[in-house]
Amino acid sequence: AISIAGIDMSRELGMSEVEFGWILAAFTISYGLFEIPTGLMGDRLGEKKTLIRIVIWWSVFTSLTGLAGGFASLFVIRFLFGAGEAGAFPNMSIAAGKWFGVEERGRAQAVILMASRVGGAITPFVVIPMQLHFGWRITFYMLGVIGIVWVIAWMLFYKTRDVAPVEKTE
């Protein structure tokens, strides 16, 4: 959503294209730095709790993006956003490994990766009308609420199953 809102955000917050580039980089850098530690968190604390933490963090920082007052606040929000969202894919892999049997895991991973790409592809068709109708700030608040709804569904419906372990071959 931020790339779609970039022009309006930059104009309203008085940011140059270079500054907006740093806003995008802040997220990417922190996401990269925290991907492995958050994957390890899932190994230690469990994927369900870790994914709940990730999506709550994502939801809060998506909403906080709408409160940004300028370059500095948006930079901090986006850096913390990336740090908190990191680890989603490793933890989804843990979940897929526990939820699906050995014969289904490849398909499950394919669906997860496909859904992330399809989600990115349809985002403009959802976010652009929202931003045109409500403005960029309200759109970020609304997307934050959607994340909280996902967390509630995840808490209610995700349960690990006892599946056969992968046999080691030599």
Chimera marker file (.cmm) of the C-alpha trace (Angstrom):
<marker_set name="trace">
<marker id="1" x="0.000" y="0.000" z="0.000" r="1" g="1" b="0" radius="0.5"/>
<marker id="2" x="2.873" y="2.390" z="0.653" r="1" g="1" b="0" radius="0.5"/>
<marker id="3" x="4.160" y="2.324" z="-2.911" r="1" g="1" b="0" radius="0.5"/>
<marker id="4" x="0.688" y="3.243" z="-4.136" r="1" g="1" b="0" radius="0.5"/>
<marker id="5" x="0.400" y="6.063" z="-1.580" r="1" g="1" b="0" radius="0.5"/>
<marker id="6" x="3.963" y="7.263" z="-2.174" r="1" g="1" b="0" radius="0.5"/>
<marker id="7" x="3.190" y="10.318" z="-4.284" r="1" g="1" b="0" radius="0.5"/>
<marker id="8" x="0.447" y="11.613" z="-1.995" r="1" g="1" b="0" radius="0.5"/>
<marker id="9" x="2.448" y="10.821" z="1.136" r="1" g="1" b="0" radius="0.5"/>
<marker id="10" x="5.564" y="12.522" z="-0.189" r="1" g="1" b="0" radius="0.5"/>
<marker id="11" x="3.620" y="15.589" z="-1.197" r="1" g="1" b="0" radius="0.5"/>
<marker id="12" x="1.751" y="15.869" z="2.113" r="1" g="1" b="0" radius="0.5"/>
<marker id="13" x="4.785" y="15.131" z="4.283" r="1" g="1" b="0" radius="0.5"/>
<marker id="14" x="7.148" y="17.294" z="2.212" r="1" g="1" b="0" radius="0.5"/>
<marker id="15" x="9.502" y="14.452" z="1.260" r="1" g="1" b="0" radius="0.5"/>
<marker id="16" x="11.732" y="14.266" z="-1.785" r="1" g="1" b="0" radius="0.5"/>
<marker id="17" x="11.962" y="11.172" z="-3.982" r="1" g="1" b="0" radius="0.5"/>
<marker id="18" x="15.271" y="10.333" z="-2.303" r="1" g="1" b="0" radius="0.5"/>
<marker id="19" x="13.713" y="10.563" z="1.146" r="1" g="1" b="0" radius="0.5"/>
<marker id="20" x="10.829" y="8.348" z="0.054" r="1" g="1" b="0" radius="0.5"/>
<marker id="21" x="13.405" y="5.878" z="-1.250" r="1" g="1" b="0" radius="0.5"/>
<marker id="22" x="14.924" y="5.806" z="2.244" r="1" g="1" b="0" radius="0.5"/>
<marker id="23" x="11.457" y="5.136" z="3.673" r="1" g="1" b="0" radius="0.5"/>
<marker id="24" x="11.150" y="2.067" z="1.444" r="1" g="1" b="0" radius="0.5"/>
<marker id="25" x="14.721" y="1.003" z="2.248" r="1" g="1" b="0" radius="0.5"/>
<marker id="26" x="14.134" y="1.279" z="6.018" r="1" g="1" b="0" radius="0.5"/>
<marker id="27" x="11.528" y="-1.473" z="5.829" r="1" g="1" b="0" radius="0.5"/>
<marker id="28" x="13.620" y="-3.708" z="3.568" r="1" g="1" b="0" radius="0.5"/>
<marker id="29" x="16.789" y="-3.374" z="5.636" r="1" g="1" b="0" radius="0.5"/>
<marker id="30" x="15.106" y="-4.177" z="8.937" r="1" g="1" b="0" radius="0.5"/>
<marker id="31" x="13.082" y="-7.009" z="7.388" r="1" g="1" b="0" radius="0.5"/>
<marker id="32" x="16.314" y="-8.569" z="6.166" r="1" g="1" b="0" radius="0.5"/>
<marker id="33" x="18.074" y="-8.093" z="9.506" r="1" g="1" b="0" radius="0.5"/>
<marker id="34" x="15.275" y="-9.701" z="11.523" r="1" g="1" b="0" radius="0.5"/>
<marker id="35" x="14.219" y="-12.551" z="9.185" r="1" g="1" b="0" radius="0.5"/>
<marker id="36" x="16.505" y="-15.180" z="10.744" r="1" g="1" b="0" radius="0.5"/>
<marker id="37" x="16.013" y="-14.140" z="14.396" r="1" g="1" b="0" radius="0.5"/>
<marker id="38" x="12.233" y="-14.249" z="13.966" r="1" g="1" b="0" radius="0.5"/>
<marker id="39" x="12.458" y="-17.621" z="12.241" r="1" g="1" b="0" radius="0.5"/>
<marker id="40" x="14.384" y="-18.849" z="15.273" r="1" g="1" b="0" radius="0.5"/>
<marker id="41" x="11.707" y="-17.329" z="17.498" r="1" g="1" b="0" radius="0.5"/>
<marker id="42" x="9.168" y="-19.541" z="15.763" r="1" g="1" b="0" radius="0.5"/>
<marker id="43" x="11.348" y="-22.597" z="16.379" r="1" g="1" b="0" radius="0.5"/>
<marker id="44" x="11.528" y="-21.770" z="20.099" r="1" g="1" b="0" radius="0.5"/>
<marker id="45" x="8.116" y="-20.252" z="20.886" r="1" g="1" b="0" radius="0.5"/>
<marker id="46" x="6.017" y="-21.931" z="18.218" r="1" g="1" b="0" radius="0.5"/>
<marker id="47" x="4.755" y="-20.727" z="14.887" r="1" g="1" b="0" radius="0.5"/>
<marker id="48" x="1.245" y="-19.906" z="16.082" r="1" g="1" b="0" radius="0.5"/>
<marker id="49" x="2.366" y="-17.457" z="18.764" r="1" g="1" b="0" radius="0.5"/>
<marker id="50" x="5.052" y="-16.006" z="16.524" r="1" g="1" b="0" radius="0.5"/>
<marker id="51" x="2.681" y="-15.437" z="13.603" r="1" g="1" b="0" radius="0.5"/>
<marker id="52" x="0.165" y="-13.838" z="15.958" r="1" g="1" b="0" radius="0.5"/>
<marker id="53" x="2.915" y="-11.489" z="17.153" r="1" g="1" b="0" radius="0.5"/>
<marker id="54" x="4.019" y="-10.764" z="13.576" r="1" g="1" b="0" radius="0.5"/>
<marker id="55" x="0.534" y="-9.901" z="12.303" r="1" g="1" b="0" radius="0.5"/>
<marker id="56" x="-0.381" y="-7.831" z="15.365" r="1" g="1" b="0" radius="0.5"/>
<marker id="57" x="2.898" y="-5.935" z="14.882" r="1" g="1" b="0" radius="0.5"/>
<marker id="58" x="2.133" y="-5.609" z="11.159" r="1" g="1" b="0" radius="0.5"/>
<marker id="59" x="-1.355" y="-4.302" z="11.944" r="1" g="1" b="0" radius="0.5"/>
<marker id="60" x="-0.144" y="-1.772" z="14.502" r="1" g="1" b="0" radius="0.5"/>
<marker id="61" x="2.635" y="-0.429" z="12.285" r="1" g="1" b="0" radius="0.5"/>
<marker id="62" x="0.373" y="-0.378" z="9.227" r="1" g="1" b="0" radius="0.5"/>
<marker id="63" x="-1.980" y="1.833" z="11.240" r="1" g="1" b="0" radius="0.5"/>
<marker id="64" x="0.887" y="3.929" z="12.615" r="1" g="1" b="0" radius="0.5"/>
<marker id="65" x="1.992" y="4.615" z="9.038" r="1" g="1" b="0" radius="0.5"/>
<marker id="66" x="-1.205" y="6.663" z="8.736" r="1" g="1" b="0" radius="0.5"/>
<marker id="67" x="-0.103" y="8.794" z="11.704" r="1" g="1" b="0" radius="0.5"/>
<marker id="68" x="3.316" y="9.728" z="10.314" r="1" g="1" b="0" radius="0.5"/>
<marker id="69" x="4.063" y="13.432" z="10.475" r="1" g="1" b="0" radius="0.5"/>
<marker id="70" x="7.193" y="13.609" z="8.360" r="1" g="1" b="0" radius="0.5"/>
<marker id="71" x="10.311" y="11.848" z="7.170" r="1" g="1" b="0" radius="0.5"/>
<marker id="72" x="11.775" y="11.028" z="10.603" r="1" g="1" b="0" radius="0.5"/>
<marker id="73" x="8.612" y="9.532" z="12.090" r="1" g="1" b="0" radius="0.5"/>
<marker id="74" x="7.814" y="7.607" z="8.913" r="1" g="1" b="0" radius="0.5"/>
<marker id="75" x="11.383" y="6.271" z="8.738" r="1" g="1" b="0" radius="0.5"/>
<marker id="76" x="11.188" y="4.957" z="12.320" r="1" g="1" b="0" radius="0.5"/>
<marker id="77" x="7.717" y="3.492" z="11.746" r="1" g="1" b="0" radius="0.5"/>
<marker id="78" x="8.796" y="1.725" z="8.569" r="1" g="1" b="0" radius="0.5"/>
<marker id="79" x="12.029" y="0.410" z="10.116" r="1" g="1" b="0" radius="0.5"/>
<marker id="80" x="10.123" y="-1.018" z="13.089" r="1" g="1" b="0" radius="0.5"/>
<marker id="81" x="7.438" y="-2.281" z="10.692" r="1" g="1" b="0" radius="0.5"/>
<marker id="82" x="10.016" y="-4.325" z="8.780" r="1" g="1" b="0" radius="0.5"/>
<marker id="83" x="11.615" y="-5.635" z="11.966" r="1" g="1" b="0" radius="0.5"/>
<marker id="84" x="8.244" y="-6.845" z="13.209" r="1" g="1" b="0" radius="0.5"/>
<marker id="85" x="6.971" y="-8.326" z="9.945" r="1" g="1" b="0" radius="0.5"/>
<marker id="86" x="10.154" y="-10.288" z="9.344" r="1" g="1" b="0" radius="0.5"/>
<marker id="87" x="9.845" y="-13.991" z="9.900" r="1" g="1" b="0" radius="0.5"/>
<marker id="88" x="6.407" y="-14.429" z="8.381" r="1" g="1" b="0" radius="0.5"/>
<marker id="89" x="7.568" y="-16.815" z="5.646" r="1" g="1" b="0" radius="0.5"/>
<marker id="90" x="9.780" y="-19.007" z="7.864" r="1" g="1" b="0" radius="0.5"/>
<marker id="91" x="6.957" y="-19.314" z="10.375" r="1" g="1" b="0" radius="0.5"/>
<marker id="92" x="4.410" y="-20.086" z="7.673" r="1" g="1" b="0" radius="0.5"/>
<marker id="93" x="6.796" y="-22.855" z="6.595" r="1" g="1" b="0" radius="0.5"/>
<marker id="94" x="6.797" y="-24.226" z="10.136" r="1" g="1" b="0" radius="0.5"/>
<marker id="95" x="2.986" y="-24.060" z="10.155" r="1" g="1" b="0" radius="0.5"/>
<marker id="96" x="2.719" y="-25.815" z="6.790" r="1" g="1" b="0" radius="0.5"/>
<marker id="97" x="5.082" y="-28.525" z="8.027" r="1" g="1" b="0" radius="0.5"/>
<marker id="98" x="2.890" y="-29.152" z="11.057" r="1" g="1" b="0" radius="0.5"/>
<marker id="99" x="-0.506" y="-28.717" z="9.392" r="1" g="1" b="0" radius="0.5"/>
<marker id="100" x="0.040" y="-30.797" z="6.264" r="1" g="1" b="0" radius="0.5"/>
<marker id="101" x="1.289" y="-34.304" z="5.794" r="1" g="1" b="0" radius="0.5"/>
<marker id="102" x="4.557" y="-35.005" z="3.994" r="1" g="1" b="0" radius="0.5"/>
<marker id="103" x="2.781" y="-35.627" z="0.691" r="1" g="1" b="0" radius="0.5"/>
<marker id="104" x="0.983" y="-32.236" z="0.892" r="1" g="1" b="0" radius="0.5"/>
<marker id="105" x="3.774" y="-29.903" z="2.026" r="1" g="1" b="0" radius="0.5"/>
<marker id="106" x="5.060" y="-28.923" z="-1.408" r="1" g="1" b="0" radius="0.5"/>
<marker id="107" x="1.570" y="-27.990" z="-2.522" r="1" g="1" b="0" radius="0.5"/>
<marker id="108" x="0.968" y="-26.076" z="0.722" r="1" g="1" b="0" radius="0.5"/>
<marker id="109" x="4.162" y="-24.051" z="0.243" r="1" g="1" b="0" radius="0.5"/>
<marker id="110" x="3.197" y="-23.396" z="-3.378" r="1" g="1" b="0" radius="0.5"/>
<marker id="111" x="-0.192" y="-22.027" z="-2.265" r="1" g="1" b="0" radius="0.5"/>
<marker id="112" x="1.443" y="-19.807" z="0.373" r="1" g="1" b="0" radius="0.5"/>
<marker id="113" x="3.910" y="-18.334" z="-2.134" r="1" g="1" b="0" radius="0.5"/>
<marker id="114" x="1.273" y="-18.026" z="-4.860" r="1" g="1" b="0" radius="0.5"/>
<marker id="115" x="-1.109" y="-16.255" z="-2.492" r="1" g="1" b="0" radius="0.5"/>
<marker id="116" x="1.562" y="-13.716" z="-1.543" r="1" g="1" b="0" radius="0.5"/>
<marker id="117" x="2.182" y="-12.934" z="-5.226" r="1" g="1" b="0" radius="0.5"/>
<marker id="118" x="-1.513" y="-12.821" z="-6.121" r="1" g="1" b="0" radius="0.5"/>
<marker id="119" x="-2.102" y="-10.600" z="-3.094" r="1" g="1" b="0" radius="0.5"/>
<marker id="120" x="0.545" y="-8.204" z="-4.353" r="1" g="1" b="0" radius="0.5"/>
<marker id="121" x="-0.978" y="-8.257" z="-7.830" r="1" g="1" b="0" radius="0.5"/>
<marker id="122" x="-4.535" y="-7.466" z="-6.678" r="1" g="1" b="0" radius="0.5"/>
<marker id="123" x="-3.490" y="-4.930" z="-4.032" r="1" g="1" b="0" radius="0.5"/>
<marker id="124" x="-3.659" y="-1.954" z="-6.424" r="1" g="1" b="0" radius="0.5"/>
<marker id="125" x="-7.236" y="-2.878" z="-7.363" r="1" g="1" b="0" radius="0.5"/>
<marker id="126" x="-8.210" y="-2.748" z="-3.685" r="1" g="1" b="0" radius="0.5"/>
<marker id="127" x="-5.940" y="-0.043" z="-2.294" r="1" g="1" b="0" radius="0.5"/>
<marker id="128" x="-6.202" y="2.559" z="-5.068" r="1" g="1" b="0" radius="0.5"/>
<marker id="129" x="-10.001" y="2.886" z="-4.743" r="1" g="1" b="0" radius="0.5"/>
<marker id="130" x="-9.639" y="2.983" z="-0.949" r="1" g="1" b="0" radius="0.5"/>
<marker id="131" x="-7.033" y="5.726" z="-1.160" r="1" g="1" b="0" radius="0.5"/>
<marker id="132" x="-9.040" y="7.707" z="-3.711" r="1" g="1" b="0" radius="0.5"/>
<marker id="133" x="-12.168" y="7.488" z="-1.578" r="1" g="1" b="0" radius="0.5"/>
<marker id="134" x="-10.755" y="7.760" z="1.946" r="1" g="1" b="0" radius="0.5"/>
<marker id="135" x="-7.206" y="9.130" z="1.516" r="1" g="1" b="0" radius="0.5"/>
<marker id="136" x="-3.924" y="7.405" z="2.221" r="1" g="1" b="0" radius="0.5"/>
<marker id="137" x="-4.025" y="7.774" z="6.018" r="1" g="1" b="0" radius="0.5"/>
<marker id="138" x="-7.464" y="6.165" z="6.500" r="1" g="1" b="0" radius="0.5"/>
<marker id="139" x="-6.469" y="3.363" z="4.128" r="1" g="1" b="0" radius="0.5"/>
<marker id="140" x="-3.582" y="2.402" z="6.404" r="1" g="1" b="0" radius="0.5"/>
<marker id="141" x="-5.895" y="2.359" z="9.425" r="1" g="1" b="0" radius="0.5"/>
<marker id="142" x="-8.361" y="0.133" z="7.557" r="1" g="1" b="0" radius="0.5"/>
<marker id="143" x="-5.623" y="-2.281" z="6.482" r="1" g="1" b="0" radius="0.5"/>
<marker id="144" x="-4.449" y="-2.485" z="10.104" r="1" g="1" b="0" radius="0.5"/>
<marker id="145" x="-7.940" y="-3.562" z="11.155" r="1" g="1" b="0" radius="0.5"/>
<marker id="146" x="-7.945" y="-6.264" z="8.450" r="1" g="1" b="0" radius="0.5"/>
<marker id="147" x="-4.758" y="-7.657" z="9.996" r="1" g="1" b="0" radius="0.5"/>
<marker id="148" x="-6.396" y="-7.878" z="13.414" r="1" g="1" b="0" radius="0.5"/>
<marker id="149" x="-9.328" y="-9.777" z="11.860" r="1" g="1" b="0" radius="0.5"/>
<marker id="150" x="-6.795" y="-12.216" z="10.362" r="1" g="1" b="0" radius="0.5"/>
<marker id="151" x="-5.200" y="-12.712" z="13.801" r="1" g="1" b="0" radius="0.5"/>
<marker id="152" x="-8.571" y="-13.571" z="15.315" r="1" g="1" b="0" radius="0.5"/>
<marker id="153" x="-9.266" y="-16.106" z="12.549" r="1" g="1" b="0" radius="0.5"/>
<marker id="154" x="-5.755" y="-17.580" z="12.932" r="1" g="1" b="0" radius="0.5"/>
<marker id="155" x="-6.196" y="-17.947" z="16.691" r="1" g="1" b="0" radius="0.5"/>
<marker id="156" x="-9.528" y="-19.703" z="16.231" r="1" g="1" b="0" radius="0.5"/>
<marker id="157" x="-8.761" y="-22.005" z="13.323" r="1" g="1" b="0" radius="0.5"/>
<marker id="158" x="-5.065" y="-22.890" z="13.317" r="1" g="1" b="0" radius="0.5"/>
<marker id="159" x="-4.242" y="-25.964" z="15.300" r="1" g="1" b="0" radius="0.5"/>
<marker id="160" x="-1.203" y="-28.132" z="14.799" r="1" g="1" b="0" radius="0.5"/>
<marker id="161" x="-1.821" y="-31.693" z="13.763" r="1" g="1" b="0" radius="0.5"/>
<marker id="162" x="0.224" y="-34.756" z="14.423" r="1" g="1" b="0" radius="0.5"/>
<marker id="163" x="1.678" y="-35.516" z="11.027" r="1" g="1" b="0" radius="0.5"/>
<marker id="164" x="4.218" y="-38.091" z="10.063" r="1" g="1" b="0" radius="0.5"/>
<marker id="165" x="7.778" y="-36.805" z="10.304" r="1" g="1" b="0" radius="0.5"/>
<marker id="166" x="9.869" y="-36.588" z="7.188" r="1" g="1" b="0" radius="0.5"/>
<marker id="167" x="11.962" y="-39.694" z="6.815" r="1" g="1" b="0" radius="0.5"/>
<marker id="168" x="15.657" y="-39.055" z="6.342" r="1" g="1" b="0" radius="0.5"/>
<marker id="169" x="17.254" y="-40.621" z="3.338" r="1" g="1" b="0" radius="0.5"/>
<marker id="170" x="20.936" y="-41.067" z="2.953" r="1" g="1" b="0" radius="0.5"/>
<link id1="1" id2="2" r="1" g="1" b="0" radius="0.2"/>
<link id1="2" id2="3" r="1" g="1" b="0" radius="0.2"/>
<link id1="3" id2="4" r="1" g="1" b="0" radius="0.2"/>
<link id1="4" id2="5" r="1" g="1" b="0" radius="0.2"/>
<link id1="5" id2="6" r="1" g="1" b="0" radius="0.2"/>
<link id1="6" id2="7" r="1" g="1" b="0" radius="0.2"/>
<link id1="7" id2="8" r="1" g="1" b="0" radius="0.2"/>
<link id1="8" id2="9" r="1" g="1" b="0" radius="0.2"/>
<link id1="9" id2="10" r="1" g="1" b="0" radius="0.2"/>
<link id1="10" id2="11" r="1" g="1" b="0" radius="0.2"/>
<link id1="11" id2="12" r="1" g="1" b="0" radius="0.2"/>
<link id1="12" id2="13" r="1" g="1" b="0" radius="0.2"/>
<link id1="13" id2="14" r="1" g="1" b="0" radius="0.2"/>
<link id1="14" id2="15" r="1" g="1" b="0" radius="0.2"/>
<link id1="15" id2="16" r="1" g="1" b="0" radius="0.2"/>
<link id1="16" id2="17" r="1" g="1" b="0" radius="0.2"/>
<link id1="17" id2="18" r="1" g="1" b="0" radius="0.2"/>
<link id1="18" id2="19" r="1" g="1" b="0" radius="0.2"/>
<link id1="19" id2="20" r="1" g="1" b="0" radius="0.2"/>
<link id1="20" id2="21" r="1" g="1" b="0" radius="0.2"/>
<link id1="21" id2="22" r="1" g="1" b="0" radius="0.2"/>
<link id1="22" id2="23" r="1" g="1" b="0" radius="0.2"/>
<link id1="23" id2="24" r="1" g="1" b="0" radius="0.2"/>
<link id1="24" id2="25" r="1" g="1" b="0" radius="0.2"/>
<link id1="25" id2="26" r="1" g="1" b="0" radius="0.2"/>
<link id1="26" id2="27" r="1" g="1" b="0" radius="0.2"/>
<link id1="27" id2="28" r="1" g="1" b="0" radius="0.2"/>
<link id1="28" id2="29" r="1" g="1" b="0" radius="0.2"/>
<link id1="29" id2="30" r="1" g="1" b="0" radius="0.2"/>
<link id1="30" id2="31" r="1" g="1" b="0" radius="0.2"/>
<link id1="31" id2="32" r="1" g="1" b="0" radius="0.2"/>
<link id1="32" id2="33" r="1" g="1" b="0" radius="0.2"/>
<link id1="33" id2="34" r="1" g="1" b="0" radius="0.2"/>
<link id1="34" id2="35" r="1" g="1" b="0" radius="0.2"/>
<link id1="35" id2="36" r="1" g="1" b="0" radius="0.2"/>
<link id1="36" id2="37" r="1" g="1" b="0" radius="0.2"/>
<link id1="37" id2="38" r="1" g="1" b="0" radius="0.2"/>
<link id1="38" id2="39" r="1" g="1" b="0" radius="0.2"/>
<link id1="39" id2="40" r="1" g="1" b="0" radius="0.2"/>
<link id1="40" id2="41" r="1" g="1" b="0" radius="0.2"/>
<link id1="41" id2="42" r="1" g="1" b="0" radius="0.2"/>
<link id1="42" id2="43" r="1" g="1" b="0" radius="0.2"/>
<link id1="43" id2="44" r="1" g="1" b="0" radius="0.2"/>
<link id1="44" id2="45" r="1" g="1" b="0" radius="0.2"/>
<link id1="45" id2="46" r="1" g="1" b="0" radius="0.2"/>
<link id1="46" id2="47" r="1" g="1" b="0" radius="0.2"/>
<link id1="47" id2="48" r="1" g="1" b="0" radius="0.2"/>
<link id1="48" id2="49" r="1" g="1" b="0" radius="0.2"/>
<link id1="49" id2="50" r="1" g="1" b="0" radius="0.2"/>
<link id1="50" id2="51" r="1" g="1" b="0" radius="0.2"/>
<link id1="51" id2="52" r="1" g="1" b="0" radius="0.2"/>
<link id1="52" id2="53" r="1" g="1" b="0" radius="0.2"/>
<link id1="53" id2="54" r="1" g="1" b="0" radius="0.2"/>
<link id1="54" id2="55" r="1" g="1" b="0" radius="0.2"/>
<link id1="55" id2="56" r="1" g="1" b="0" radius="0.2"/>
<link id1="56" id2="57" r="1" g="1" b="0" radius="0.2"/>
<link id1="57" id2="58" r="1" g="1" b="0" radius="0.2"/>
<link id1="58" id2="59" r="1" g="1" b="0" radius="0.2"/>
<link id1="59" id2="60" r="1" g="1" b="0" radius="0.2"/>
<link id1="60" id2="61" r="1" g="1" b="0" radius="0.2"/>
<link id1="61" id2="62" r="1" g="1" b="0" radius="0.2"/>
<link id1="62" id2="63" r="1" g="1" b="0" radius="0.2"/>
<link id1="63" id2="64" r="1" g="1" b="0" radius="0.2"/>
<link id1="64" id2="65" r="1" g="1" b="0" radius="0.2"/>
<link id1="65" id2="66" r="1" g="1" b="0" radius="0.2"/>
<link id1="66" id2="67" r="1" g="1" b="0" radius="0.2"/>
<link id1="67" id2="68" r="1" g="1" b="0" radius="0.2"/>
<link id1="68" id2="69" r="1" g="1" b="0" radius="0.2"/>
<link id1="69" id2="70" r="1" g="1" b="0" radius="0.2"/>
<link id1="70" id2="71" r="1" g="1" b="0" radius="0.2"/>
<link id1="71" id2="72" r="1" g="1" b="0" radius="0.2"/>
<link id1="72" id2="73" r="1" g="1" b="0" radius="0.2"/>
<link id1="73" id2="74" r="1" g="1" b="0" radius="0.2"/>
<link id1="74" id2="75" r="1" g="1" b="0" radius="0.2"/>
<link id1="75" id2="76" r="1" g="1" b="0" radius="0.2"/>
<link id1="76" id2="77" r="1" g="1" b="0" radius="0.2"/>
<link id1="77" id2="78" r="1" g="1" b="0" radius="0.2"/>
<link id1="78" id2="79" r="1" g="1" b="0" radius="0.2"/>
<link id1="79" id2="80" r="1" g="1" b="0" radius="0.2"/>
<link id1="80" id2="81" r="1" g="1" b="0" radius="0.2"/>
<link id1="81" id2="82" r="1" g="1" b="0" radius="0.2"/>
<link id1="82" id2="83" r="1" g="1" b="0" radius="0.2"/>
<link id1="83" id2="84" r="1" g="1" b="0" radius="0.2"/>
<link id1="84" id2="85" r="1" g="1" b="0" radius="0.2"/>
<link id1="85" id2="86" r="1" g="1" b="0" radius="0.2"/>
<link id1="86" id2="87" r="1" g="1" b="0" radius="0.2"/>
<link id1="87" id2="88" r="1" g="1" b="0" radius="0.2"/>
<link id1="88" id2="89" r="1" g="1" b="0" radius="0.2"/>
<link id1="89" id2="90" r="1" g="1" b="0" radius="0.2"/>
<link id1="90" id2="91" r="1" g="1" b="0" radius="0.2"/>
<link id1="91" id2="92" r="1" g="1" b="0" radius="0.2"/>
<link id1="92" id2="93" r="1" g="1" b="0" radius="0.2"/>
<link id1="93" id2="94" r="1" g="1" b="0" radius="0.2"/>
<link id1="94" id2="95" r="1" g="1" b="0" radius="0.2"/>
<link id1="95" id2="96" r="1" g="1" b="0" radius="0.2"/>
<link id1="96" id2="97" r="1" g="1" b="0" radius="0.2"/>
<link id1="97" id2="98" r="1" g="1" b="0" radius="0.2"/>
<link id1="98" id2="99" r="1" g="1" b="0" radius="0.2"/>
<link id1="99" id2="100" r="1" g="1" b="0" radius="0.2"/>
<link id1="100" id2="101" r="1" g="1" b="0" radius="0.2"/>
<link id1="101" id2="102" r="1" g="1" b="0" radius="0.2"/>
<link id1="102" id2="103" r="1" g="1" b="0" radius="0.2"/>
<link id1="103" id2="104" r="1" g="1" b="0" radius="0.2"/>
<link id1="104" id2="105" r="1" g="1" b="0" radius="0.2"/>
<link id1="105" id2="106" r="1" g="1" b="0" radius="0.2"/>
<link id1="106" id2="107" r="1" g="1" b="0" radius="0.2"/>
<link id1="107" id2="108" r="1" g="1" b="0" radius="0.2"/>
<link id1="108" id2="109" r="1" g="1" b="0" radius="0.2"/>
<link id1="109" id2="110" r="1" g="1" b="0" radius="0.2"/>
<link id1="110" id2="111" r="1" g="1" b="0" radius="0.2"/>
<link id1="111" id2="112" r="1" g="1" b="0" radius="0.2"/>
<link id1="112" id2="113" r="1" g="1" b="0" radius="0.2"/>
<link id1="113" id2="114" r="1" g="1" b="0" radius="0.2"/>
<link id1="114" id2="115" r="1" g="1" b="0" radius="0.2"/>
<link id1="115" id2="116" r="1" g="1" b="0" radius="0.2"/>
<link id1="116" id2="117" r="1" g="1" b="0" radius="0.2"/>
<link id1="117" id2="118" r="1" g="1" b="0" radius="0.2"/>
<link id1="118" id2="119" r="1" g="1" b="0" radius="0.2"/>
<link id1="119" id2="120" r="1" g="1" b="0" radius="0.2"/>
<link id1="120" id2="121" r="1" g="1" b="0" radius="0.2"/>
<link id1="121" id2="122" r="1" g="1" b="0" radius="0.2"/>
<link id1="122" id2="123" r="1" g="1" b="0" radius="0.2"/>
<link id1="123" id2="124" r="1" g="1" b="0" radius="0.2"/>
<link id1="124" id2="125" r="1" g="1" b="0" radius="0.2"/>
<link id1="125" id2="126" r="1" g="1" b="0" radius="0.2"/>
<link id1="126" id2="127" r="1" g="1" b="0" radius="0.2"/>
<link id1="127" id2="128" r="1" g="1" b="0" radius="0.2"/>
<link id1="128" id2="129" r="1" g="1" b="0" radius="0.2"/>
<link id1="129" id2="130" r="1" g="1" b="0" radius="0.2"/>
<link id1="130" id2="131" r="1" g="1" b="0" radius="0.2"/>
<link id1="131" id2="132" r="1" g="1" b="0" radius="0.2"/>
<link id1="132" id2="133" r="1" g="1" b="0" radius="0.2"/>
<link id1="133" id2="134" r="1" g="1" b="0" radius="0.2"/>
<link id1="134" id2="135" r="1" g="1" b="0" radius="0.2"/>
<link id1="135" id2="136" r="1" g="1" b="0" radius="0.2"/>
<link id1="136" id2="137" r="1" g="1" b="0" radius="0.2"/>
<link id1="137" id2="138" r="1" g="1" b="0" radius="0.2"/>
<link id1="138" id2="139" r="1" g="1" b="0" radius="0.2"/>
<link id1="139" id2="140" r="1" g="1" b="0" radius="0.2"/>
<link id1="140" id2="141" r="1" g="1" b="0" radius="0.2"/>
<link id1="141" id2="142" r="1" g="1" b="0" radius="0.2"/>
<link id1="142" id2="143" r="1" g="1" b="0" radius="0.2"/>
<link id1="143" id2="144" r="1" g="1" b="0" radius="0.2"/>
<link id1="144" id2="145" r="1" g="1" b="0" radius="0.2"/>
<link id1="145" id2="146" r="1" g="1" b="0" radius="0.2"/>
<link id1="146" id2="147" r="1" g="1" b="0" radius="0.2"/>
<link id1="147" id2="148" r="1" g="1" b="0" radius="0.2"/>
<link id1="148" id2="149" r="1" g="1" b="0" radius="0.2"/>
<link id1="149" id2="150" r="1" g="1" b="0" radius="0.2"/>
<link id1="150" id2="151" r="1" g="1" b="0" radius="0.2"/>
<link id1="151" id2="152" r="1" g="1" b="0" radius="0.2"/>
<link id1="152" id2="153" r="1" g="1" b="0" radius="0.2"/>
<link id1="153" id2="154" r="1" g="1" b="0" radius="0.2"/>
<link id1="154" id2="155" r="1" g="1" b="0" radius="0.2"/>
<link id1="155" id2="156" r="1" g="1" b="0" radius="0.2"/>
<link id1="156" id2="157" r="1" g="1" b="0" radius="0.2"/>
<link id1="157" id2="158" r="1" g="1" b="0" radius="0.2"/>
<link id1="158" id2="159" r="1" g="1" b="0" radius="0.2"/>
<link id1="159" id2="160" r="1" g="1" b="0" radius="0.2"/>
<link id1="160" id2="161" r="1" g="1" b="0" radius="0.2"/>
<link id1="161" id2="162" r="1" g="1" b="0" radius="0.2"/>
<link id1="162" id2="163" r="1" g="1" b="0" radius="0.2"/>
<link id1="163" id2="164" r="1" g="1" b="0" radius="0.2"/>
<link id1="164" id2="165" r="1" g="1" b="0" radius="0.2"/>
<link id1="165" id2="166" r="1" g="1" b="0" radius="0.2"/>
<link id1="166" id2="167" r="1" g="1" b="0" radius="0.2"/>
<link id1="167" id2="168" r="1" g="1" b="0" radius="0.2"/>
<link id1="168" id2="169" r="1" g="1" b="0" radius="0.2"/>
<link id1="169" id2="170" r="1" g="1" b="0" radius="0.2"/>
</marker_set>
